[in-house]
Amino acid sequence: MSSGGVLEHFTYIVTVFLMVAGLYVVIARGNLIKKLVGLSVFQTSVYLLYIAPGKLIGGTAPILSPHYTVYSNPLPHVLILTAIVVGVATLALGLALAVRIKETYGSIEEDEITAADNAVQDAEDARS
């Protein structure tokens, strides 16, 4: 592939890298805050995936004028704006849940939370 080919697909290369990095963090890390950061990185890659083809070189806003013949589609930008708002709300809810989990279990590490749940379940089974 020539360097022009790599530069033409640069946004897609960055998108795939961010997607893989975010997915790796979500899967491989046990810390709930790190998982939320990975989810945010993954969401950002999806934003880039939708925005990248939405810009046309030489395109202008879709305002009818005899001077312009090429128009950019504003729909991807509007959808991503909505997705960003939903992503921020999701992150805020996730952080609030992480705070409550920390208050309840004393940890935000997945394995420690699971161990505490298993200990409680074993104690309840022993009583029965």
C-alpha positions in Angstrom: 0.0 0.0 0.0 1.4 3.4 -0.9 1.7 6.2 1.6 -1.1 8.0 -0.2 -3.3 5.0 0.5 -2.4 5.0 4.2 -3.2 8.8 4.4 -6.5 8.3 2.7 -7.6 5.8 5.3 -5.9 7.5 8.3 -9.2 8.2 10.1 -10.3 4.6 9.7 -6.9 3.3 11.0 -7.3 5.6 14.0 -10.9 4.5 14.5 -9.9 0.8 14.4 -7.0 1.4 16.8 -9.3 3.2 19.3 -12.0 0.6 19.0 -9.6 -2.3 19.7 -7.9 -0.4 22.6 -11.3 0.5 24.2 -12.6 -3.0 23.8 -9.3 -4.4 25.3 -9.6 -2.2 28.3 -13.2 -3.1 28.9 -12.5 -6.9 28.7 -9.0 -7.1 30.2 -9.3 -4.8 33.2 -11.0 -5.6 36.5 -11.2 -2.0 37.8 -14.7 -0.6 37.2 -13.3 3.0 36.5 -10.9 1.6 33.9 -13.7 -0.2 32.3 -15.7 3.0 32.1 -12.7 4.8 30.5 -12.4 1.9 28.0 -16.1 2.2 27.2 -15.6 5.9 26.6 -12.7 5.3 24.2 -14.8 2.7 22.4 -17.7 5.2 22.1 -15.3 7.8 20.7 -14.1 5.4 18.0 -17.8 4.9 16.9 -18.2 8.7 16.7 -15.2 8.8 14.4 -16.5 6.0 12.3 -19.8 7.9 11.6 -18.2 11.3 11.2 -15.4 10.3 8.8 -17.5 9.7 5.7 -19.8 12.7 6.5 -17.3 15.3 5.2 -16.9 15.8 1.5 -13.9 17.7 0.1 -15.3 20.8 -1.4 -18.7 20.3 0.1 -20.6 23.0 1.8 -23.6 23.2 4.1 -26.9 22.2 2.4 -28.0 25.7 1.7 -29.3 26.0 -1.9 -27.3 28.4 -3.9 -26.4 28.5 -7.6 -22.8 28.9 -6.6 -22.5 25.4 -5.0 -23.1 22.0 -6.4 -21.6 19.7 -3.8 -23.2 19.5 -0.4 -22.2 17.8 2.8 -24.8 15.7 4.6 -25.4 17.2 8.1 -27.3 14.1 9.4 -24.2 12.2 10.7 -23.1 15.2 12.7 -26.5 15.6 14.3 -26.7 11.9 15.2 -23.2 12.0 16.7 -24.1 15.1 18.8 -27.0 13.1 20.2 -24.7 10.1 20.7 -22.2 12.3 22.6 -25.0 13.4 25.0 -26.1 9.8 25.6 -22.5 8.8 26.1 -21.9 11.4 28.7 -25.1 10.4 30.5 -24.0 6.7 30.4 -20.6 7.6 31.8 -22.2 9.6 34.6 -24.5 6.8 35.5 -21.6 4.3 35.4 -19.5 6.5 37.7 -22.5 6.9 40.1 -22.9 3.1 40.2 -19.1 2.7 40.8 -19.4 5.1 43.8 -22.3 3.0 45.2 -20.5 -0.2 44.6 -17.4 1.2 46.4 -19.6 2.2 49.4 -21.2 -1.2 49.5 -18.3 -3.5 48.9 -15.3 -1.3 49.8 -13.7 -1.9 46.4 -14.2 -1.3 42.7 -12.1 -4.3 41.6 -14.3 -6.9 39.9 -12.6 -10.0 41.5 -12.9 -8.6 45.0 -16.6 -7.8 44.5 -17.2 -11.3 43.2 -15.3 -12.8 46.1 -17.5 -10.8 48.6 -20.7 -11.9 46.8 -19.5 -15.5 46.9 -18.7 -15.3 50.6 -22.2 -13.9 51.4 -23.8 -16.6 49.2 -21.8 -19.4 51.0 -22.8 -18.0 54.4 -26.4 -18.0 53.4 -26.2 -21.6 52.0 -24.5 -22.7 55.3 -27.4 -21.2 57.3 -30.0 -23.0 55.2 
